[in-house]
Amino acid sequence: EDQTDLTGAATDLLSQFDLFLTVLMRPWNGYQIGIAIVLYGLAWFLNRIFAPRIRTWLSNRENWPLWRIKTVLAILQRLRGVFFVILIWSTVAVMREVTWPSRSNFLAIIATLALAWLVVAFVTRLIRNKVLRQIVRYSAWAYVTLQITGLLEQTTALLDGLALSLGDFRISALLIVQALLSLGILITAARLVTRVTSERIQRSEDMS
């Protein structure tokens, strides 16, 4: 029965992926992919211009607290992505004003993916352990990509079918992914709470 469910889940996923590729090959979608590539090139160009200037400006911020410097450095490391998100969402907004919304739908999907990936990259920086940070980051990127492209349900069924049963205990690939993501979220939340609490304690005038 498990093998049948696994085969069915794999078939459904392939079917959905084939449908996604079919939609992708439509002419206007091809144009939107071309626009996204041009915008990414422009984001790369802007990054080459502004990144060195921001580094020079930041090197002169002698009296800044360490957390503020780290925040700017984090943005600087993802500056190309920041430029790309701004450019592509601006383009989507303009296209929806001057042409049919359907002609910018695929570009909006790319924009949503870019924004989600950027948010995940910033949030997962709070996880200090490098291995765990990479696992959580790539798992989150995969999750939002599948969610946005409409392939999440079929992929979830496939991962749930990849399982090892030991008596009444069942370990699936889906359970492992969920456990890693939950662990990463808990560690991130704990670190945020710790940082905020520490800063408030340090600012307290009633404590030495």
N, C-alpha and C positions, 0 to 999 in steps of 0.2 A: 504493500500500500504506500509506504514512504517513497519507494522508487517511482511509483506511478505519479505521485504528487510532485516529486522533483522533476520528472520528465514534463509534466503538464506546465509547471512553473517556468521551466526553461523555454518551452515552446511559446508560451504567452509573452515572455520577455523578448524573444527573437521577433515575434510578430509585431510587437509594439515598436521595437527598434527599427524594423523594416518600414513601418508606417512613418516613423520619424524621418528616416532617410528619404522617403518618397516626397514628403512635404518639403524637406530641405532642398530638393532638386528643382523646385518650382522657380521660374525665372526671377520673380521679384525677391525671393529669398536669396538667390545668388547675388543680386544687386546689393542687398542689405549686408551680406557677408563681406562684399567688396568694400562697402562703406566702413564697416567695423575695422577691416584691415588698415584702411587709410587713416582712420582715427587713432588706431594703436600706433601707427608710425608717427603721427603728429604728437601723440603723448610721449613717445620715446624722444622725439626732437626737443620738446619742451623740457623734459627731464634733463637732457644734456645741457640745456641753457641755464635752468634755474637751480639745479642741485648744487653745483659748485658755489654759486652765489649765496645760497642758504647756509652751506657749510662755513663759508667765510664769515657771514653775519653771526652765526651761532658761536664761532670761536671767540667772538668779542663780548659774549654775554657772561662776564666774569662773576657777577653777583646773582646770577640765577640759581634757584634751588635745583638739586640734582634731578628730581622727578620731572621738572619742566624741560630740562635738557634732554632727558631720556624720551619724553613724549615727542619732542621735535625730531629727534633722531629716528624714532619709530616711523613717523610720517615721512621723513626723508628717505628711508629705506623703501617705502612703498609709494614714492612720489609719482612714478610713472603710472601706477594703478590708479592713484587719485586723479591725475590728469585724464586718464582714459574714461573713468566713470563720469567725470564732469562733462567731458566732450560728448560721450555717447548719449547721455541722458538729455543734454541740450539738443543734440541732433534729433532724437526721438520727439522731443517737444515741438521742434520746428516742423518736422515732417507731418505730424498729426494736425498741424495748423494749415499746411499747404496742400496736403493730399489725403487720400483715404487712410483711415487708421490701419486697415489690413496690410497696407504697404510698409508699415513700420513695426508690425507685430513681432517678427523674428528679431529685428534689431532691439526691441524692448526685452526680449528673452535674453539676448546677449548682455544687455545693460544690467538686467536683474542678476544674472550670474556673476558679472564683474563686481557689482556692489556687494553681493553676498560673500564672494571669495575675499574681497577686501576686508569686510567686517570680521570674517573668521580669522584672517591673518592677524589683525590687530588684537582681537580678543585672546587668541591662543598664545600670544606673547607673554601673557601673565603666568603661563605654566613654565616653571623653571626647568624641570627635567626635560632634556632635549628629546629623548626617545619618546616619552609620553606626549610631549608637545607635537611632535611630527605625526604620531599616530592619530591624535585627536584632530589635528588640522586636516590631514588628508581624509579622514573619515567624515568630518564635517563638510569638506568640499564635495566629497562624493554624494553625501546625503542631499545637500542643497541642489546639486546638479540633477540628481535623479528626481527630486521633488519638482523642480522647475520644468524639466523636460517631460514630466508625466510618466516616468519609468519606475517610480518608487515602489508602487504596489507589486509589480511583477518581480522586481529585484528582491523585495522583502520576502516574497513567497519562495523564491529560489534559495536565498540564504537560510531561511527557516527549514528548508528541505535538506540542506547539507548539515546533517546532525549525526552525533554519536550517542547511542543509547547504552547505558550501563544499568541494567535492571530497570528500576522505576525512574532513574535519573537520566535526563536527556540534555545534551549540550549541543546547541546548534551554532552555526557561524553567525546567525543573527544575534543570538544571545551574547556572544563574545563581543561583537561590535557595539551592542547597546551598553554592555558593562564598561567598555573602554571609554565611550562617550560620556557616560554618567560619571565615571571617575574623574575625567578631565573637567567636566562642568563643576563638580563638587570642589576640586582643588582650586579652580579658578575663583569660585565664589568665596572659598575660605581665604584665599590670598587677598581678595578685594576687601573683605571684612577686616582682616588683620591690618591691612595698610591704612584704611580709614580710621580704625580704632587707635592705631599707633600715632597717627598724625594728631588726633584729637587729644590724646594723652600728653603729647609733647607740647601742645599749645596751651595746656591747662596751667593757669597761674597758681593753683592750689597745690600742685605737686612739684617736688624738686627733682 
